Amino acid sequence: MPEILEVIMIISFGISWPLNVIKSYKSHTAKGKSLGFLCLIIFGYIAGITSKFINPAFMADISHKWYVLFFYFLNLFMVSLDLIIYFRNKKLDKENAK
């Protein structure tokens, strides 16, 4: 049951990331985005993933709990994609300022 609740939490956080990535891509600007925030979220997902890999109880039953890690990695991917778009948009902001 704890893993199910954890997945619900991760999905709840993760629902916004695809929408945020699309908005960032379409906006063509980094204004209103925080590099520090994105990096902190990425760090948090990496810490969460690491905690699963170093937890012997989780790893002993990973064949039944793999879905928890799947959602961690999916969210990490989405936030990392948003970070890449942030740098693209930052470059576009500099070009538009000229």
Phi and psi in degrees as GROMACS dihedral restraints (atoms count N, CA, C in turn):
[ dihedral_restraints ]
;  ai    aj    ak    al  type     phi  dphi    fc
    3     4     5     6     1   -58.6    20    10
    4     5     6     7     1   -36.7    20    10
    6     7     8     9     1   -66.4    20    10
    7     8     9    10     1   -37.3    20    10
    9    10    11    12     1   -63.0    20    10
   10    11    12    13     1   -45.1    20    10
   12    13    14    15     1   -63.9    20    10
   13    14    15    16     1   -37.3    20    10
   15    16    17    18     1   -65.4    20    10
   16    17    18    19     1   -42.1    20    10
   18    19    20    21     1   -63.2    20    10
   19    20    21    22     1   -41.1    20    10
   21    22    23    24     1   -59.4    20    10
   22    23    24    25     1   -42.7    20    10
   24    25    26    27     1   -62.7    20    10
   25    26    27    28     1   -45.7    20    10
   27    28    29    30     1   -66.6    20    10
   28    29    30    31     1   -40.5    20    10
   30    31    32    33     1   -65.4    20    10
   31    32    33    34     1   -41.2    20    10
   33    34    35    36     1   -59.6    20    10
   34    35    36    37     1   -44.4    20    10
   36    37    38    39     1   -66.9    20    10
   37    38    39    40     1   -41.1    20    10
   39    40    41    42     1   -73.5    20    10
   40    41    42    43     1   -20.7    20    10
   42    43    44    45     1   -60.8    20    10
   43    44    45    46     1   -34.8    20    10
   45    46    47    48     1   -75.9    20    10
   46    47    48    49     1   -23.0    20    10
   48    49    50    51     1   -65.2    20    10
   49    50    51    52     1   -46.0    20    10
   51    52    53    54     1   -60.2    20    10
   52    53    54    55     1   -39.5    20    10
   54    55    56    57     1   -64.7    20    10
   55    56    57    58     1   -39.4    20    10
   57    58    59    60     1   -67.2    20    10
   58    59    60    61     1   -39.5    20    10
   60    61    62    63     1   -63.1    20    10
   61    62    63    64     1   -44.9    20    10
   63    64    65    66     1   -62.8    20    10
   64    65    66    67     1   -44.1    20    10
   66    67    68    69     1   -62.1    20    10
   67    68    69    70     1   -43.9    20    10
   69    70    71    72     1   -62.3    20    10
   70    71    72    73     1   -42.7    20    10
   72    73    74    75     1   -64.9    20    10
   73    74    75    76     1   -44.6    20    10
   75    76    77    78     1   -72.8    20    10
   76    77    78    79     1   -28.7    20    10
   78    79    80    81     1   -71.5    20    10
   79    80    81    82     1   -28.7    20    10
   81    82    83    84     1    57.9    20    10
   82    83    84    85     1    27.5    20    10
   84    85    86    87     1  -146.4    20    10
   85    86    87    88     1   149.1    20    10
   87    88    89    90     1   -95.7    20    10
   88    89    90    91     1    -0.3    20    10
   90    91    92    93     1   -61.7    20    10
   91    92    93    94     1   134.2    20    10
   93    94    95    96     1    88.2    20    10
   94    95    96    97     1    -5.2    20    10
   96    97    98    99     1  -100.4    20    10
   97    98    99   100     1   149.9    20    10
   99   100   101   102     1  -118.6    20    10
  100   101   102   103     1   116.0    20    10
  102   103   104   105     1   -60.5    20    10
  103   104   105   106     1   -42.5    20    10
  105   106   107   108     1   -60.8    20    10
  106   107   108   109     1   -41.5    20    10
  108   109   110   111     1   -63.0    20    10
  109   110   111   112     1   -47.8    20    10
  111   112   113   114     1   -60.1    20    10
  112   113   114   115     1   -43.5    20    10
  114   115   116   117     1   -64.9    20    10
  115   116   117   118     1   -38.4    20    10
  117   118   119   120     1   -66.1    20    10
  118   119   120   121     1   -40.1    20    10
  120   121   122   123     1   -64.9    20    10
  121   122   123   124     1   -43.6    20    10
  123   124   125   126     1   -60.3    20    10
  124   125   126   127     1   -45.0    20    10
  126   127   128   129     1   -58.6    20    10
  127   128   129   130     1   -41.8    20    10
  129   130   131   132     1   -63.2    20    10
  130   131   132   133     1   -43.3    20    10
  132   133   134   135     1   -65.9    20    10
  133   134   135   136     1   -39.7    20    10
  135   136   137   138     1   -62.8    20    10
  136   137   138   139     1   -40.8    20    10
  138   139   140   141     1   -63.4    20    10
  139   140   141   142     1   -41.4    20    10
  141   142   143   144     1   -63.8    20    10
  142   143   144   145     1   -43.0    20    10
  144   145   146   147     1   -63.7    20    10
  145   146   147   148     1   -45.5    20    10
  147   148   149   150     1   -60.6    20    10
  148   149   150   151     1   -40.1    20    10
  150   151   152   153     1   -61.5    20    10
  151   152   153   154     1   -33.3    20    10
  153   154   155   156     1   -70.1    20    10
  154   155   156   157     1   -43.3    20    10
  156   157   158   159     1   -67.9    20    10
  157   158   159   160     1   -27.5    20    10
  159   160   161   162     1   -97.0    20    10
  160   161   162   163     1     2.0    20    10
  162   163   164   165     1   -90.9    20    10
  163   164   165   166     1   107.3    20    10
  165   166   167   168     1   -59.0    20    10
  166   167   168   169     1   -36.4    20    10
  168   169   170   171     1   -66.0    20    10
  169   170   171   172     1   -40.1    20    10
  171   172   173   174     1   -67.7    20    10
  172   173   174   175     1   -46.6    20    10
  174   175   176   177     1   -65.8    20    10
  175   176   177   178     1   -30.5    20    10
  177   178   179   180     1   -67.1    20    10
  178   179   180   181     1   -24.5    20    10
  180   181   182   183     1  -121.2    20    10
  181   182   183   184     1    27.0    20    10
  183   184   185   186     1   -63.0    20    10
  184   185   186   187     1   -27.0    20    10
  186   187   188   189     1   -65.0    20    10
  187   188   189   190     1   -22.6    20    10
  189   190   191   192     1  -102.1    20    10
  190   191   192   193     1   -12.3    20    10
  192   193   194   195     1  -121.3    20    10
  193   194   195   196     1    16.2    20    10
  195   196   197   198     1   -59.2    20    10
  196   197   198   199     1   -29.1    20    10
  198   199   200   201     1   -62.4    20    10
  199   200   201   202     1   -28.3    20    10
  201   202   203   204     1   -63.4    20    10
  202   203   204   205     1   -48.8    20    10
  204   205   206   207     1   -64.4    20    10
  205   206   207   208     1   -36.1    20    10
  207   208   209   210     1   -55.3    20    10
  208   209   210   211     1   -46.8    20    10
  210   211   212   213     1   -71.0    20    10
  211   212   213   214     1   -33.2    20    10
  213   214   215   216     1   -60.8    20    10
  214   215   216   217     1   -48.2    20    10
  216   217   218   219     1   -66.1    20    10
  217   218   219   220     1   -37.6    20    10
  219   220   221   222     1   -62.4    20    10
  220   221   222   223     1   -45.7    20    10
  222   223   224   225     1   -65.7    20    10
  223   224   225   226     1   -40.8    20    10
  225   226   227   228     1   -60.0    20    10
  226   227   228   229     1   -41.9    20    10
  228   229   230   231     1   -61.0    20    10
  229   230   231   232     1   -46.0    20    10
  231   232   233   234     1   -64.2    20    10
  232   233   234   235     1   -43.2    20    10
  234   235   236   237     1   -67.6    20    10
  235   236   237   238     1   -37.7    20    10
  237   238   239   240     1   -65.1    20    10
  238   239   240   241     1   -38.5    20    10
  240   241   242   243     1   -63.1    20    10
  241   242   243   244     1   -42.0    20    10
  243   244   245   246     1   -62.9    20    10
  244   245   246   247     1   -35.9    20    10
  246   247   248   249     1   -65.2    20    10
  247   248   249   250     1   -41.6    20    10
  249   250   251   252     1   -62.5    20    10
  250   251   252   253     1   -43.6    20    10
  252   253   254   255     1   -65.6    20    10
  253   254   255   256     1   -34.2    20    10
  255   256   257   258     1   -56.7    20    10
  256   257   258   259     1   -47.4    20    10
  258   259   260   261     1   -67.9    20    10
  259   260   261   262     1   -35.8    20    10
  261   262   263   264     1   -61.5    20    10
  262   263   264   265     1   -46.6    20    10
  264   265   266   267     1   -67.0    20    10
  265   266   267   268     1   -34.2    20    10
  267   268   269   270     1   -62.2    20    10
  268   269   270   271     1   -42.2    20    10
  270   271   272   273     1   -63.5    20    10
  271   272   273   274     1   -43.5    20    10
  273   274   275   276     1   -63.1    20    10
  274   275   276   277     1   -36.9    20    10
  276   277   278   279     1   -62.3    20    10
  277   278   279   280     1   -41.1    20    10
  279   280   281   282     1   -65.9    20    10
  280   281   282   283     1   -41.9    20    10
  282   283   284   285     1   -65.0    20    10
  283   284   285   286     1   -38.9    20    10
  285   286   287   288     1   -72.2    20    10
  286   287   288   289     1   -23.9    20    10
  288   289   290   291     1   -75.7    20    10
  289   290   291   292     1   -17.8    20    10
